[in-house]
Amino acid sequence: MQKNNWNYPTLMWVGDNRVEELNFACEALGIRKALLVTDNGLSELDIIQKALYSLKTKGIDVELYSDVKGNPTEINVKNGVKCYQKNKCDGVIAFGGGSALDVGKAIAFMVSQTLPLWEFEDIGENWTKANLDMISPIIAVPTTAGTGSETGRAVVILNEDTGIKKIIFHPKMLPSIVILDPVLTLGLPSKITAATGMDALSHNLEAYCAPGYHPMADGIAIEGIRIIKKWLPEAFKNGNNLEARSNMLSAASMGSTAFQKGLGGIHSLSHPVNALNNIHHGLSNAIFMPYVLTFNKDVIEEKIIKLCNFIELDDRSFDGFIKWILDLRKELKLPHKLSEVIDDKDLSIDKLSKMALEDPSTSSNPKKLTEKDMKLMYQHSMSGKLFT
């Protein structure tokens, strides 16, 4: 495929086998000793070992850090900072799925901070508390097409003391160079392709539906949705299709770029379930999507109809859009109900509803939400009954 360099929102190197240029990215940012952050599952695979070997043979010293959980915690970040400082690193390569990217970005940020991580929660002007000296340069190399963390200025970290996921924000956490190499995603299992693809869809869709004026985000979001409609089923069915993989990487990065406008109830409901029940974020987003959309129908219907026209659905109505979502999930072999992945006895709806209401995504939902609304949406997602 043709190679391109993009500059929005950051410098992006896009194309097959661009990971082989990782040493040039390090040189461009003045990184001579990198901390490569990934997760345990990836750390022993060829793609990581080849990257480590390639960097070392091309004159870039590199240390590996892989203490990263699927729902990363503060201790993952703290241990990474210790590893960075012990080995006198001068930059971070965040390499992997959303968890590895988030931890890598957080390590690069926290190496220069004296305040605790939670002081930079995305509330008000907390980000202005940061010490800007020596925040490390970041290279992001995603291996899944979902979170879009490579184009984001925030990370999601689980506070194990409270069981609540927190969004940590600072503009300097935006990676300086992103490498979107579809070859790295070829080995992704179909079920992960499906879940991460629906995560990308949820980002673009909630950004588009969020209130407020941001035409650039809206434009990016609707094009991201169009790309996902065309290429996600193909990436799921034929994981070796590089064109499909490349387009899904683009759509994921677009979703993260667009959701600077806001998210909404899908993410509000997902974050507590991810934290307390260890459910994959993309999977929970896929489950909650039609329940939140139908709950919000009276305020988003006009926008959804415009979206139907843009992505050229056969039935260009709100109900037609919901049918497309349900059909897509079925095609991707994803569950319709939360009860298919969590047993009733393991679900504390009252606790989850309170956590969901307090989630940072709640404020940008198209409709103002209450704890009662959250409880109702959880109940519908368990029973499988959409709002009418």
C-alpha positions, 0 to 999 in steps of 0.5 A, a space after each residue: 500500500 502507498 505510504 503517507 505521513 499525516 500531521 493531524 493530530 500528531 505526526 503519523 507514519 502510515 503503511 505496511 512495515 513502517 515499524 521497521 522505521 522505528 529507529 528513525 522515529 527514535 532519532 527524530 525525537 532524540 531518543 538514545 535509550 528507549 523504554 519499550 512498554 508492552 503487555 505480558 502477552 505480547 512481550 514474548 511474541 516475534 513482533 516485540 522481539 524483532 523490534 527490540 533486535 532491530 533497534 539494538 542493531 541500529 544503535 538504539 539502546 532499549 529496555 523492555 517493560 511488560 508489567 501491564 494488565 488488561 485493565 492497567 493500574 497505578 502500580 503498573 505505571 509506578 513500576 514502569 517509572 522505576 524501570 525507566 529511571 533505573 535504566 536512565 531511559 530518555 523516551 518511551 515506545 508504547 507498543 501494543 493494545 490500548 492498555 500498553 499504550 495508556 501505561 506507556 504514555 502515563 510512564 512518560 508523563 509521570 517520570 517528571 512528576 512529584 504529585 501522585 497520578 490521581 492529582 491529574 484526573 481529568 477534572 477542571 484544571 488539574 492538568 495545570 498542576 503538572 511539572 512540564 520539565 522532562 516529560 519524555 517523548 512518546 512513540 506509539 505503535 498500536 497493534 489493535 484497531 480499537 482504543 485509538 490511544 495513540 492519538 489521545 491526550 489521556 489514559 484510563 487507569 484503574 484505582 485498585 483502592 476504589 475499584 474505579 477507572 480514572 481518566 488522567 489527562 495532560 496535553 503532553 501525553 499525546 505521542 509525538 510520532 505514531 506508527 500505524 502498521 497494519 502488518 502488526 495486526 495480522 495475527 489478531 484473533 477474530 474475536 479481538 478484531 470484533 471487540 476492538 472494532 466496536 470500540 472504535 465504532 463507539 468512540 466515533 459514534 458517541 463523539 458524533 452524538 455528543 452535544 456542542 459545536 465541533 465540526 472537525 470532530 463531527 466530520 472525522 467521526 462520520 468518516 470513521 463510522 463509514 470506514 468501519 461499516 465498510 471494513 470491520 466485517 472484512 477484517 473480521 472474516 479475513 484477518 489477512 486483508 491488509 487493506 481492511 486492517 489498515 483502514 481499521 487502524 485509521 478509523 480507530 485513530 479517528 475515533 480517539 481524535 473525534 472524542 475530544 468533543 465528548 463521549 457518553 452513556 456507552 462509556 459511562 456504563 462500560 467503565 464500571 463493568 470493566 473495573 469490577 467485572 474485568 470485561 473487555 472494554 470493546 465488548 462491553 461497549 458493543 453490548 451497551 451501544 443499542 440500549 444507550 442509543 435507543 435511550 437517547 433517541 428523542 435527542 439524537 434521531 435527527 443526527 442519526 438520520 443524517 448519518 444514515 444518509 452519509 453511510 448509505 444505509 438501505 433503511 435511512 431511519 433511526 430504526 434502520 440504524 439500530 438494525 444495522 448495529 444489531 446486524 453488525 454485532 450478530 455478524 461479528 458473533 458478539 452478544 446482545 445481552 450483558 447477562 451473556 457475559 456476566 451472571 446476575 449474582 456477580 452484578 451489583 447494579 446499584 453500585 454500578 449505576 452510582 459509578 456510571 453516573 460519576 464517570 467523566 463520560 456522563 457529562 457529554 451524553 446527549 441527554 442529562 442522566 440520573 442514577 435511575 437512568 443508569 440503573 434502567 439501562 443496566 437492567 435493559 442490557 441484562 434483559 435484552 429489551 431495547 427502549 421504545 
